[in-house]
Amino acid sequence: MLKNGVWPTMITPFTETKEIDYEALEQLIEWYIAKGVDGLFAVCQSSEMFYLSLDERVQLARFVVERAAGRVQVIASGHISDSLQDQVKEIGAISAAGIDAFVIVSNRLAGREESDDVWKRHTEQLLRQIPETSFGIYECPHPYKRLLTPELLRWCADTERFLFLKDTCCDPDQLTAKLNAVQGTQLKLFNANAATLLMSLQAGASGYSGVMANFHPDLYVKLIQLQRNHADEAVRLQQFLGLASVIERQSYPLNAKYHLGLEGLPIGLHGRSGGNAGLSASMKLEIEQLRGMEQQIREMFNPIHFKVGGSIE
């Protein structure tokens, strides 16, 4: 069973020669844990998994598991292959790194125009060939976004092999329908969208797993704590988190790496993924100003005392 709470979609630090920077990654893992997160989602799109070899994906997953050292749970994807045969190979290899669940990418199991029946058939083949592995699902937007219907999600839950959904629908009605569909099962929904997070938590979502946990994960931890017993304060914090998430429209994960550098982590603006047009001077100022606002928000909530990773006092 996976824990409720905040599960950052981890970025991958790279050296100037675009090799994985494991020294920086070790410090990043410690930063996440110090911020009170409940788990780590490694080898995902934020990690630039589509630009990593299978050996690199396996090594990356193993490194995160070893450095987390049982302090938080670790799930991982790395599910990028097209053929089912290659998918079985990569799932087996990455799962052997000791992760708590392997997260399949929803668009890898059927083409854009193919039906949910095709998706089910391919998923059944994977489940048969990899019988000992627990799974999650990631509605990854690349190369196309395939959202699961409530009915398909219930089918997944009924296999009793799925523990996790990173939901990217960003729609309150769909979120509610999906949560109703999996109620009473072991499949937990983690919302990736900041703007709809509070309403989804109130409807039964298990937590947050989105890119903004690379900026201020501790504030997401606080929101989850607040929504249980301090509804008005939760609304105030939600308003900031929803607005702050517009920074996602910048080049990502480049902007997250710049922010983490401001946090004192040795993470440069190096990566392998295409499409990073760079950060303009004004974009950097926006990130710097966001970081200043984060500290003001923390101070605003000082009258409510928190234990990081724990309950409100």
Backbone bond lengths (Angstrom), bond angles and torsions (degrees), N, CA, C in turn:
res aa  C-N    CA-C-N  psi(-1)  N-CA   C-N-CA  omega(-1)  CA-C   N-CA-C  phi
1 M - - - 1.464 - - 1.523 109.02 -
2 L 1.310 116.29 133.09 1.457 120.71 178.59 1.526 109.99 -88.56
3 K 1.324 115.73 148.36 1.451 121.06 -179.32 1.525 111.14 -76.35
4 N 1.315 116.44 146.86 1.456 121.66 170.37 1.526 109.31 -69.97
5 G 1.326 116.51 159.48 1.459 119.55 172.52 1.518 113.64 130.10
6 V 1.327 115.70 -144.90 1.464 123.10 -173.31 1.523 109.49 -104.66
7 W 1.333 115.65 125.79 1.461 122.99 -179.24 1.537 107.98 -126.30
8 P 1.329 118.26 94.17 1.471 120.10 179.52 1.530 111.92 -61.78
9 T 1.310 115.07 143.32 1.461 121.67 169.60 1.524 106.37 -86.70
10 M 1.309 116.10 102.53 1.455 122.03 -166.41 1.525 112.65 -67.08
11 I 1.328 115.43 140.11 1.455 119.60 170.02 1.530 108.80 -89.34
12 T 1.316 116.05 164.56 1.459 122.19 176.11 1.518 109.60 -112.98
13 P 1.327 117.60 117.34 1.467 118.59 172.53 1.534 110.19 -73.58
14 F 1.323 115.63 142.06 1.465 120.97 177.18 1.523 109.70 -124.33
15 T 1.328 115.08 153.74 1.460 120.97 173.05 1.528 109.04 -78.17
16 E 1.325 115.69 176.32 1.462 120.09 177.65 1.523 111.87 -61.80
17 T 1.326 117.19 -27.15 1.468 121.17 177.68 1.525 111.90 -89.93
18 K 1.338 116.31 9.16 1.461 124.44 174.93 1.530 113.30 66.43
19 E 1.328 114.93 32.45 1.453 121.07 168.14 1.520 107.97 -96.07
20 I 1.330 117.69 153.27 1.459 120.12 179.62 1.526 109.04 -62.29
21 D 1.314 115.40 129.09 1.458 122.09 -179.10 1.531 108.11 -94.36
22 Y 1.318 115.88 93.36 1.459 119.57 -174.04 1.526 112.74 -73.21
23 E 1.322 118.31 -27.53 1.460 119.40 176.21 1.529 110.31 -65.38
24 A 1.335 116.51 -44.29 1.467 119.95 176.90 1.525 110.84 -66.76
25 L 1.320 116.86 -37.35 1.462 120.32 -179.94 1.526 110.89 -63.62
26 E 1.321 117.30 -38.75 1.459 119.69 178.64 1.530 110.63 -61.48
27 Q 1.320 116.83 -41.90 1.462 119.87 178.15 1.530 111.30 -67.67
28 L 1.333 116.95 -34.94 1.460 120.17 177.55 1.520 111.08 -64.71
29 I 1.313 117.52 -42.14 1.468 121.20 177.81 1.527 110.19 -58.73
30 E 1.327 116.29 -43.77 1.464 119.97 178.95 1.533 111.01 -64.44
31 W 1.322 116.93 -36.03 1.469 121.34 178.44 1.518 110.57 -63.79
32 Y 1.336 116.94 -46.50 1.465 119.93 178.29 1.529 110.26 -58.23
33 I 1.326 116.44 -48.23 1.462 120.35 -175.28 1.523 110.74 -65.28
34 A 1.326 116.63 -39.19 1.466 120.00 178.25 1.522 111.86 -64.62
35 K 1.317 117.85 -25.66 1.463 121.98 178.65 1.529 112.49 -81.12
36 G 1.337 117.37 -3.14 1.455 120.42 172.96 1.515 116.14 92.47
37 V 1.352 117.96 18.09 1.462 119.25 -178.59 1.526 109.87 -67.76
38 D 1.321 115.29 159.58 1.465 121.24 -176.62 1.521 112.65 -100.25
39 G 1.316 117.17 -18.34 1.456 121.50 179.35 1.512 109.56 -164.58
40 L 1.325 115.46 170.58 1.458 121.78 179.22 1.525 109.26 -127.03
41 F 1.330 115.76 131.15 1.462 122.00 175.36 1.525 106.68 -103.14
42 A 1.330 115.74 100.82 1.455 122.51 -176.26 1.531 110.75 -96.57
43 V 1.311 115.46 162.80 1.474 123.64 174.22 1.528 110.69 53.95
44 C 1.310 115.62 51.79 1.462 122.43 179.57 1.530 108.80 -113.96
45 Q 1.328 118.05 -170.86 1.461 119.10 179.85 1.524 110.99 -63.68
46 S 1.337 117.87 -37.63 1.459 120.46 176.31 1.528 111.61 -59.20
47 S 1.339 115.79 -27.93 1.462 121.80 179.03 1.521 112.76 -79.98
48 E 1.350 116.53 -0.75 1.470 122.60 -176.49 1.532 111.00 64.11
49 M 1.340 115.47 40.98 1.457 120.61 -174.03 1.521 113.08 -63.61
50 F 1.325 118.14 -26.94 1.458 120.39 -179.23 1.523 111.98 -70.95
51 Y 1.329 116.51 -8.78 1.466 121.73 -178.75 1.525 111.73 -114.64
52 L 1.333 116.36 15.52 1.460 121.79 179.50 1.520 109.77 -113.51
53 S 1.325 116.69 141.07 1.459 120.93 173.88 1.523 109.11 -69.08
54 L 1.329 116.52 166.36 1.463 119.58 177.93 1.528 110.26 -61.68
55 D 1.320 117.69 -42.25 1.464 119.85 178.15 1.528 110.75 -59.33
56 E 1.317 117.41 -40.97 1.465 120.51 179.19 1.520 111.09 -67.11
57 R 1.318 117.19 -39.67 1.461 119.79 179.02 1.524 111.53 -64.19
58 V 1.334 116.05 -40.78 1.462 120.63 177.96 1.528 110.18 -65.15
59 Q 1.330 116.39 -47.75 1.461 120.29 -178.87 1.527 111.39 -62.72
60 L 1.326 116.28 -39.21 1.460 120.53 179.30 1.529 110.70 -62.94
61 A 1.326 116.80 -46.87 1.468 120.62 179.14 1.527 110.59 -61.59
62 R 1.321 116.84 -44.43 1.468 120.45 -178.79 1.531 111.24 -63.72
63 F 1.316 116.39 -40.37 1.462 120.24 -179.61 1.528 110.66 -62.42
64 V 1.328 117.12 -44.35 1.466 120.36 -179.21 1.526 109.97 -64.27
65 V 1.325 117.52 -43.35 1.466 120.69 178.25 1.520 110.49 -59.80
66 E 1.320 116.73 -46.93 1.467 120.13 -176.82 1.516 111.81 -66.21
67 R 1.327 118.23 -41.06 1.454 119.92 -177.81 1.530 112.04 -76.76
68 A 1.330 116.96 -29.99 1.465 118.98 175.08 1.520 110.48 -66.62
69 A 1.321 115.84 -30.74 1.474 123.49 169.96 1.528 113.12 51.06
70 G 1.332 116.46 41.47 1.450 120.16 176.43 1.515 115.28 77.73
71 R 1.327 117.63 -0.30 1.473 119.81 179.85 1.518 111.60 -74.02
72 V 1.328 116.85 -35.22 1.459 122.42 172.87 1.524 107.71 -136.77
73 Q 1.309 116.12 157.23 1.454 120.42 175.87 1.525 110.23 -74.83
74 V 1.335 115.93 155.91 1.459 122.01 -179.66 1.525 109.34 -132.03
75 I 1.330 115.20 126.59 1.461 121.04 169.64 1.524 107.40 -117.02
76 A 1.309 117.06 160.62 1.465 120.00 -178.28 1.511 110.09 -150.86
77 S 1.327 114.54 152.86 1.458 121.18 172.61 1.532 107.87 -109.39
78 G 1.308 117.49 -117.27 1.459 120.51 -169.58 1.516 111.60 91.40
79 H 1.333 115.24 15.79 1.465 123.74 -176.38 1.524 108.58 -87.75
80 I 1.327 117.53 89.23 1.458 120.12 -172.69 1.521 114.00 -124.12
81 S 1.330 118.89 -10.62 1.457 121.59 -174.10 1.527 111.63 -73.85
82 D 1.313 115.24 157.65 1.458 121.08 -179.90 1.522 112.32 -89.05
83 S 1.327 117.94 -47.47 1.466 120.25 -175.73 1.524 110.47 -80.34
84 L 1.330 116.28 148.15 1.456 120.42 178.96 1.517 111.22 -63.47
85 Q 1.329 116.67 -35.44 1.465 119.87 179.28 1.524 110.86 -61.08
86 D 1.329 116.56 -44.85 1.461 119.85 178.50 1.529 111.42 -69.36
87 Q 1.330 116.40 -33.20 1.461 119.73 177.82 1.527 110.92 -64.53
88 V 1.312 117.18 -42.48 1.461 120.84 178.13 1.523 109.98 -59.21
89 K 1.329 116.29 -41.69 1.466 120.66 179.87 1.522 111.00 -62.93
90 E 1.332 117.31 -48.39 1.466 119.26 -176.25 1.522 111.59 -70.54
91 I 1.330 117.42 -37.26 1.463 119.63 178.20 1.524 110.51 -63.52
92 G 1.330 116.71 -43.60 1.459 120.15 179.15 1.515 112.40 -62.61
93 A 1.337 116.06 -43.58 1.463 120.14 -177.15 1.519 111.71 -67.72
94 I 1.332 117.71 -43.83 1.468 120.76 -177.86 1.526 110.33 -73.05
95 S 1.321 117.71 -37.00 1.468 120.24 178.13 1.521 111.10 -62.14
96 A 1.328 116.78 -33.47 1.466 121.00 -179.39 1.525 112.75 -67.28
97 A 1.344 117.24 -9.48 1.462 120.74 177.91 1.527 112.11 -73.93
98 G 1.330 117.59 -6.60 1.452 120.64 175.35 1.519 115.25 98.64
99 I 1.325 116.89 17.61 1.462 120.85 -179.10 1.528 110.73 -72.02
100 D 1.330 115.90 161.53 1.469 120.84 -179.41 1.526 112.67 -82.78
101 A 1.319 117.69 -21.00 1.463 121.67 174.90 1.521 108.37 -164.31
102 F 1.327 115.63 146.80 1.461 120.48 173.54 1.525 108.04 -97.51
103 V 1.330 116.12 130.36 1.461 121.51 -174.85 1.522 109.52 -99.90
104 I 1.323 116.00 110.14 1.456 119.54 177.57 1.533 109.70 -77.99
105 V 1.312 115.66 149.93 1.462 122.09 177.00 1.523 107.88 -93.22
106 S 1.318 116.26 123.52 1.467 120.31 -170.04 1.525 113.33 -59.87
107 N 1.337 117.84 -31.19 1.471 118.81 -177.00 1.521 113.54 -81.67
108 R 1.340 118.74 -4.12 1.456 121.65 -179.59 1.528 112.21 -81.69
109 L 1.329 117.85 -11.83 1.461 120.50 -170.46 1.520 114.05 -106.08
110 A 1.317 116.86 -0.25 1.465 121.35 174.62 1.523 108.06 -166.36
111 G 1.318 115.86 148.12 1.456 120.19 177.90 1.516 111.87 -71.04
112 R 1.312 115.19 167.67 1.458 121.06 -176.89 1.530 112.51 -54.25
113 E 1.315 116.64 -38.06 1.463 120.54 -176.38 1.521 113.21 -97.85
114 E 1.312 118.14 0.58 1.462 120.72 -177.42 1.527 110.72 -85.20
115 S 1.326 115.32 154.29 1.460 122.03 -171.78 1.526 111.83 -81.90
116 D 1.331 114.22 169.02 1.457 119.91 174.92 1.522 111.55 -65.09
117 D 1.338 117.91 -26.03 1.464 119.73 176.83 1.529 110.73 -64.41
118 V 1.327 116.89 -39.08 1.463 120.58 175.61 1.529 109.34 -63.56
119 W 1.320 116.66 -43.65 1.463 121.62 179.25 1.527 110.43 -59.05
120 K 1.320 116.83 -45.28 1.465 120.88 179.17 1.530 111.43 -61.61
121 R 1.321 115.97 -44.05 1.467 120.06 -177.94 1.527 111.04 -61.50
122 H 1.321 116.18 -44.75 1.463 119.66 179.55 1.529 111.39 -67.87
123 T 1.318 116.77 -38.00 1.468 120.14 178.29 1.517 110.86 -65.22
124 E 1.330 117.01 -40.92 1.466 120.24 177.71 1.525 111.05 -59.94
125 Q 1.328 116.89 -37.87 1.466 120.25 178.32 1.525 110.79 -63.53
126 L 1.323 116.44 -42.59 1.463 119.52 178.37 1.528 110.91 -63.64
127 L 1.315 116.54 -44.61 1.460 119.94 -178.23 1.521 111.24 -62.39
128 R 1.329 117.37 -37.50 1.466 120.39 179.12 1.525 111.28 -68.35
129 Q 1.330 116.27 -40.36 1.464 119.78 -175.00 1.527 112.89 -80.35
130 I 1.323 117.65 -17.67 1.461 121.15 179.99 1.529 107.13 -128.15
131 P 1.340 117.19 73.90 1.465 120.48 -167.63 1.521 115.91 -74.74
132 E 1.319 119.39 -18.70 1.460 121.28 -173.33 1.524 113.97 -98.99
133 T 1.317 117.63 -1.87 1.457 121.29 -172.29 1.525 111.36 -96.68
134 S 1.340 115.82 137.18 1.465 121.22 169.51 1.523 108.24 -88.11
135 F 1.323 116.21 150.72 1.461 120.37 -172.48 1.525 112.46 -127.12
136 G 1.313 113.71 157.86 1.444 123.50 165.12 1.513 108.52 -126.15
137 I 1.322 115.76 177.26 1.472 121.68 179.70 1.519 107.81 -134.35
138 Y 1.323 115.33 137.51 1.462 121.95 179.53 1.523 107.80 -124.95
139 E 1.327 116.81 117.81 1.470 121.55 177.17 1.538 108.64 -81.35
140 C 1.313 114.46 68.47 1.463 122.17 -174.44 1.534 110.74 -69.43
141 P 1.328 118.36 136.93 1.473 120.41 -179.05 1.524 114.80 -76.68
142 H 1.326 118.45 -10.51 1.470 121.43 -178.14 1.526 109.82 -112.98
143 P 1.319 120.20 134.73 1.470 127.43 -1.25 1.528 113.68 -82.16
144 Y 1.333 116.88 -12.09 1.466 119.66 168.90 1.523 106.80 -152.27
145 K 1.325 116.39 154.19 1.464 120.07 -177.73 1.524 109.81 -89.65
146 R 1.329 114.91 121.78 1.457 120.42 175.17 1.523 108.20 -114.88
147 L 1.319 115.46 103.55 1.454 121.08 178.86 1.521 109.96 -82.34
148 L 1.313 116.57 140.54 1.450 120.34 177.23 1.525 110.04 -84.51
149 T 1.308 116.39 137.40 1.454 120.47 173.44 1.527 109.06 -74.48
150 P 1.320 117.79 159.72 1.470 118.97 175.42 1.527 112.28 -56.32
151 E 1.323 116.43 -36.91 1.463 119.89 -179.39 1.527 111.43 -66.13
152 L 1.333 116.67 -43.04 1.462 120.06 179.81 1.529 110.28 -68.45
153 L 1.319 116.20 -37.17 1.454 119.41 178.70 1.530 110.22 -64.90
154 R 1.322 117.59 -39.36 1.465 120.25 177.18 1.526 110.50 -63.90
155 W 1.332 116.36 -38.57 1.462 120.08 176.74 1.525 110.28 -58.93
156 C 1.332 116.28 -43.68 1.464 120.28 177.64 1.517 110.90 -60.76
157 A 1.336 116.15 -45.00 1.460 119.97 -179.72 1.519 111.24 -60.81
158 D 1.327 116.78 -38.18 1.460 120.65 -176.45 1.520 113.00 -71.10
159 T 1.337 118.38 -16.68 1.464 120.05 173.81 1.521 111.38 -71.07
160 E 1.342 116.71 -18.50 1.466 124.37 -177.67 1.524 112.27 61.62
161 R 1.330 116.12 26.51 1.469 121.15 177.83 1.529 112.05 -113.47
162 F 1.324 117.02 -10.05 1.461 121.19 -173.85 1.522 110.83 -108.92
163 L 1.342 114.94 133.04 1.456 121.40 -177.16 1.516 113.78 -114.80
164 F 1.323 118.58 -17.24 1.473 121.65 -163.26 1.522 109.93 -146.88
165 L 1.317 116.35 138.29 1.462 122.36 167.42 1.516 108.61 -130.58
166 K 1.325 116.62 122.79 1.457 120.49 167.28 1.516 106.13 -90.45
167 D 1.326 115.58 103.69 1.461 122.05 -173.27 1.529 110.23 -88.63
168 T 1.325 116.74 130.37 1.465 121.26 -179.63 1.529 112.50 -123.52
169 C 1.331 117.15 23.99 1.467 119.11 -177.87 1.524 112.41 -72.71
170 C 1.334 118.08 -29.96 1.477 123.47 177.42 1.523 112.87 60.89
171 D 1.317 116.78 27.60 1.461 121.24 -174.83 1.524 109.88 -130.62
172 P 1.336 118.47 120.84 1.467 120.34 -176.85 1.525 114.43 -57.03
173 D 1.320 117.43 -41.62 1.465 119.48 -178.44 1.528 111.58 -66.39
174 Q 1.329 116.33 -43.50 1.464 119.35 178.29 1.525 111.58 -65.19
175 L 1.324 116.29 -40.27 1.455 119.64 178.35 1.526 110.74 -60.14
176 T 1.307 116.25 -45.56 1.461 120.23 -179.70 1.519 111.11 -62.28
177 A 1.335 116.90 -42.73 1.460 120.44 179.78 1.530 111.22 -64.36
178 K 1.305 117.21 -40.23 1.471 120.23 178.96 1.526 111.03 -67.07
179 L 1.324 116.38 -41.59 1.456 119.63 179.19 1.529 111.20 -63.85
180 N 1.303 116.36 -39.65 1.466 119.69 176.23 1.523 111.09 -63.90
181 A 1.323 116.24 -36.35 1.463 120.68 -176.81 1.527 112.05 -66.45
182 V 1.318 118.02 -34.00 1.468 120.38 -175.44 1.527 112.63 -103.81
183 Q 1.308 116.64 6.63 1.466 119.59 179.98 1.523 110.29 -56.85
184 G 1.324 115.95 132.60 1.457 120.52 178.68 1.512 114.67 85.26
185 T 1.326 118.10 0.85 1.459 121.83 177.65 1.529 109.35 -106.24
186 Q 1.332 116.67 175.09 1.459 120.61 178.61 1.530 112.92 -85.86
187 L 1.341 117.19 -4.24 1.463 120.69 -179.76 1.526 109.10 -80.34
188 K 1.330 116.60 120.85 1.458 122.30 -176.97 1.521 110.71 -106.73
189 L 1.320 115.56 138.68 1.456 121.52 178.22 1.521 109.62 -98.15
190 F 1.336 115.40 125.62 1.458 123.18 174.37 1.521 107.97 -114.88
191 N 1.309 115.92 121.09 1.456 122.15 -175.36 1.528 109.48 -79.26
192 A 1.330 116.76 133.47 1.459 121.19 176.67 1.520 112.37 -94.75
193 N 1.327 117.47 -5.37 1.461 122.28 -172.95 1.521 110.68 -104.96
194 A 1.330 116.56 121.51 1.455 120.62 -176.00 1.524 112.51 -67.52
195 A 1.327 117.80 -40.06 1.464 120.59 -173.03 1.523 112.68 -64.44
196 T 1.335 117.30 -32.19 1.466 121.02 -178.28 1.527 112.58 -100.50
197 L 1.326 117.10 9.87 1.464 118.90 -170.59 1.524 112.49 -64.77
198 L 1.325 118.38 -50.79 1.462 119.65 -174.98 1.522 111.59 -60.52
199 M 1.344 116.88 -44.84 1.455 117.42 -179.51 1.529 111.43 -63.70
200 S 1.336 116.19 -34.67 1.464 118.57 179.78 1.524 110.96 -70.26
201 L 1.330 117.64 -36.84 1.463 119.98 175.60 1.522 110.60 -62.65
202 Q 1.316 115.91 -41.17 1.464 119.87 179.26 1.523 111.73 -66.32
203 A 1.344 115.64 -25.96 1.469 120.38 179.19 1.523 112.58 -88.90
204 G 1.337 116.64 -4.34 1.462 119.40 175.56 1.510 116.12 117.94
205 A 1.328 118.98 6.06 1.460 120.56 176.85 1.522 109.93 -62.39
206 S 1.323 115.91 151.69 1.463 120.79 -174.57 1.520 113.29 -90.08
207 G 1.348 117.36 -11.19 1.455 118.35 178.81 1.503 113.09 158.49
208 Y 1.332 114.41 -159.13 1.459 122.69 -174.42 1.523 110.01 -122.23
209 S 1.321 116.62 134.03 1.459 122.37 173.38 1.523 107.08 -141.30
210 G 1.334 115.06 86.11 1.456 119.62 -176.03 1.510 111.79 -144.51
211 V 1.327 115.56 173.95 1.458 120.94 -172.90 1.524 112.27 -67.64
212 M 1.339 118.18 -26.20 1.460 119.68 -177.05 1.531 112.69 -70.60
213 A 1.324 117.41 -10.85 1.462 119.51 172.80 1.515 111.40 -73.01
214 N 1.340 117.36 -2.93 1.460 121.38 170.22 1.526 111.65 -89.16
215 F 1.321 117.41 -2.54 1.458 122.34 179.26 1.532 111.10 -109.56
216 H 1.332 116.96 -55.92 1.468 120.49 -176.48 1.532 109.87 -144.52
217 P 1.327 117.50 67.50 1.467 119.83 -177.90 1.515 113.43 -60.72
218 D 1.337 117.12 -31.53 1.461 119.64 -178.91 1.523 112.31 -63.48
219 L 1.338 117.41 -29.93 1.462 119.49 178.45 1.525 111.33 -72.46
220 Y 1.332 117.25 -29.78 1.460 119.81 173.80 1.529 110.45 -71.66
221 V 1.325 116.37 -37.33 1.460 119.70 173.67 1.527 109.82 -58.62
222 K 1.337 117.51 -43.16 1.458 121.20 -179.73 1.521 111.87 -65.81
223 L 1.338 116.59 -39.47 1.462 118.79 179.46 1.521 110.83 -60.51
224 I 1.316 116.33 -43.70 1.463 119.97 -179.28 1.525 110.18 -63.49
225 Q 1.315 116.95 -39.08 1.463 120.03 176.85 1.535 111.15 -65.90
226 L 1.337 115.95 -45.43 1.464 120.52 -176.35 1.517 112.91 -64.07
227 Q 1.321 117.03 -38.41 1.462 118.46 -172.49 1.521 112.42 -65.66
228 R 1.319 116.71 -15.74 1.463 119.28 -179.89 1.518 112.12 -74.68
229 N 1.362 116.22 -41.15 1.470 119.00 -170.83 1.519 114.92 -135.54
230 H 1.320 118.05 -5.68 1.464 121.34 -176.68 1.533 108.72 -131.89
231 A 1.326 116.18 73.07 1.459 121.39 -170.57 1.524 112.66 -60.82
232 D 1.323 117.99 -43.89 1.464 120.29 -177.89 1.526 111.23 -64.35
233 E 1.325 116.64 -42.03 1.461 120.24 178.80 1.524 110.75 -66.68
234 A 1.326 116.67 -35.95 1.460 120.08 177.82 1.527 110.90 -62.14
235 V 1.322 117.48 -40.52 1.465 121.08 178.44 1.527 110.46 -62.49
236 R 1.313 117.10 -42.03 1.464 120.69 179.89 1.530 110.89 -62.74
237 L 1.314 116.09 -43.70 1.462 118.99 -179.76 1.522 110.73 -69.84
238 Q 1.328 117.14 -37.61 1.467 120.77 177.25 1.524 110.83 -59.17
239 Q 1.300 117.49 -39.64 1.462 120.40 -179.21 1.520 111.02 -61.04
240 F 1.326 116.88 -40.45 1.462 119.13 176.54 1.527 110.93 -67.54
241 L 1.324 117.29 -46.81 1.461 120.20 -175.24 1.524 111.60 -64.22
242 G 1.318 116.54 -39.16 1.456 119.11 178.12 1.511 112.10 -63.69
243 L 1.342 116.59 -44.83 1.459 120.22 179.41 1.528 111.15 -68.39
244 A 1.323 117.10 -41.14 1.464 120.46 -179.23 1.519 111.80 -60.60
245 S 1.320 116.93 -28.71 1.465 120.14 -175.25 1.525 113.42 -70.21
246 V 1.335 118.46 -7.95 1.466 118.71 176.75 1.528 110.76 -65.98
247 I 1.333 117.25 -14.76 1.461 120.90 176.73 1.525 110.66 -63.45
248 E 1.347 116.54 -18.95 1.466 120.61 177.11 1.523 112.25 -59.11
249 R 1.328 117.45 -21.72 1.464 120.53 -177.17 1.521 111.92 -74.38
250 Q 1.314 117.07 -12.77 1.457 119.80 171.75 1.536 109.53 -72.44
251 S 1.331 115.95 176.99 1.466 120.59 176.13 1.520 109.50 -65.48
252 Y 1.319 114.84 117.64 1.460 122.01 -179.15 1.524 108.46 -119.14
253 P 1.317 119.86 138.75 1.467 128.91 11.33 1.532 115.34 -89.22
254 L 1.328 117.25 13.00 1.460 119.86 -177.99 1.522 111.38 -58.13
255 N 1.338 116.43 -43.36 1.467 119.21 -178.26 1.532 111.48 -66.10
256 A 1.330 116.58 -35.84 1.466 119.41 177.69 1.527 110.53 -66.07
257 K 1.322 116.58 -38.73 1.464 119.61 179.02 1.529 110.30 -65.53
258 Y 1.320 117.34 -38.33 1.458 119.76 177.78 1.526 110.07 -64.23
259 H 1.325 116.55 -43.05 1.462 120.96 179.19 1.523 110.52 -62.85
260 L 1.320 117.48 -43.80 1.459 120.61 -179.30 1.521 111.04 -65.27
261 G 1.343 116.52 -32.16 1.452 119.55 173.44 1.514 111.58 -62.75
262 L 1.336 116.78 -39.42 1.464 120.70 176.24 1.530 111.50 -64.12
263 E 1.328 115.98 -26.37 1.463 121.02 177.55 1.527 111.97 -75.89
264 G 1.321 116.87 -4.93 1.457 120.57 179.05 1.509 114.56 96.89
265 L 1.315 117.82 5.17 1.455 121.03 178.45 1.531 109.95 -83.28
266 P 1.327 118.16 144.75 1.464 121.50 -177.46 1.526 112.44 -81.26
267 I 1.322 115.19 59.79 1.465 121.11 -176.21 1.517 108.61 -115.02
268 G 1.324 115.50 117.19 1.451 120.30 179.18 1.512 112.49 -90.55
269 L 1.310 116.09 177.74 1.471 121.51 -178.36 1.520 109.81 -91.32
270 H 1.331 115.51 55.93 1.457 121.33 -179.14 1.518 108.75 -114.96
271 G 1.306 117.04 143.63 1.449 121.00 178.47 1.511 110.74 -168.80
272 R 1.323 115.06 175.31 1.463 120.89 -179.32 1.524 113.08 -109.60
273 S 1.316 116.65 -19.74 1.462 118.79 -173.53 1.514 110.97 -71.31
274 G 1.318 115.26 139.95 1.457 120.23 176.99 1.514 111.02 -77.34
275 G 1.313 116.47 168.75 1.451 120.49 175.81 1.507 114.48 88.79
276 N 1.326 117.57 -5.71 1.464 119.49 176.06 1.525 108.30 -80.61
277 A 1.312 116.03 97.38 1.461 120.58 -176.59 1.516 112.09 -75.49
278 G 1.305 117.37 -4.83 1.451 120.98 -178.62 1.517 111.03 98.54
279 L 1.294 114.67 167.85 1.458 121.05 179.66 1.513 108.72 -107.79
280 S 1.323 116.03 124.26 1.456 120.36 175.91 1.525 109.24 -73.95
281 A 1.321 116.21 169.62 1.465 120.52 177.75 1.522 110.98 -59.67
282 S 1.329 117.30 -39.30 1.466 119.73 -179.33 1.529 111.27 -69.97
283 M 1.342 117.26 -34.78 1.466 120.03 177.05 1.527 110.82 -64.20
284 K 1.325 115.63 -41.20 1.465 118.96 177.96 1.528 110.34 -63.20
285 L 1.318 116.73 -39.29 1.458 119.72 177.04 1.523 111.38 -62.68
286 E 1.327 116.23 -39.35 1.469 119.45 178.09 1.531 110.19 -60.64
287 I 1.330 117.12 -42.56 1.464 120.65 179.74 1.519 110.47 -66.35
288 E 1.317 116.56 -41.86 1.465 120.50 178.51 1.527 110.71 -62.96
289 Q 1.327 116.71 -41.67 1.466 120.16 179.39 1.524 111.35 -68.75
290 L 1.333 116.38 -35.59 1.465 119.33 174.83 1.521 109.92 -61.18
291 R 1.316 116.74 -43.28 1.462 119.28 179.99 1.529 111.08 -62.74
292 G 1.330 117.03 -38.06 1.458 119.40 175.44 1.513 112.61 -63.25
293 M 1.332 116.84 -40.06 1.460 120.45 177.99 1.522 111.60 -66.86
294 E 1.327 117.05 -34.85 1.463 119.77 177.81 1.527 110.71 -56.75
295 Q 1.326 116.25 -44.09 1.453 119.40 -179.19 1.525 111.15 -66.34
296 Q 1.329 116.96 -37.45 1.459 119.76 177.13 1.533 111.36 -64.01
297 I 1.313 115.90 -39.20 1.466 119.98 178.45 1.524 109.90 -64.59
298 R 1.330 117.21 -42.37 1.465 119.39 177.45 1.528 110.63 -58.60
299 E 1.321 116.50 -44.28 1.467 120.51 -179.52 1.530 111.02 -66.06
300 M 1.327 116.32 -33.65 1.456 120.34 179.40 1.527 111.80 -61.56
301 F 1.319 115.82 -32.96 1.458 119.86 -176.82 1.525 112.59 -96.34
302 N 1.316 117.55 9.16 1.462 120.26 179.11 1.522 113.83 -58.30
303 P 1.353 119.67 -34.54 1.473 117.92 178.34 1.524 113.48 -60.94
304 I 1.339 117.13 -20.97 1.457 120.75 175.67 1.524 106.14 -100.06
305 H 1.301 117.29 118.05 1.460 120.51 -171.43 1.523 110.15 -89.01
306 F 1.326 115.03 136.72 1.450 120.94 -177.23 1.516 110.26 -122.91
307 K 1.288 115.48 148.81 1.446 121.99 162.77 1.523 106.02 -103.37
308 V 1.320 117.16 124.41 1.465 119.83 -178.43 1.522 108.84 -60.93
309 G 1.343 114.36 126.88 1.459 119.33 -179.82 1.516 113.28 75.86
310 G 1.332 117.75 7.04 1.467 120.15 -177.30 1.517 111.61 -131.06
311 S 1.313 115.28 -154.59 1.467 120.28 -173.72 1.511 110.58 -94.49
312 I 1.316 115.38 164.50 1.462 121.03 174.69 1.520 108.65 -73.66
313 E 1.331 115.66 135.31 1.456 119.83 178.15 1.525 111.09 -79.61
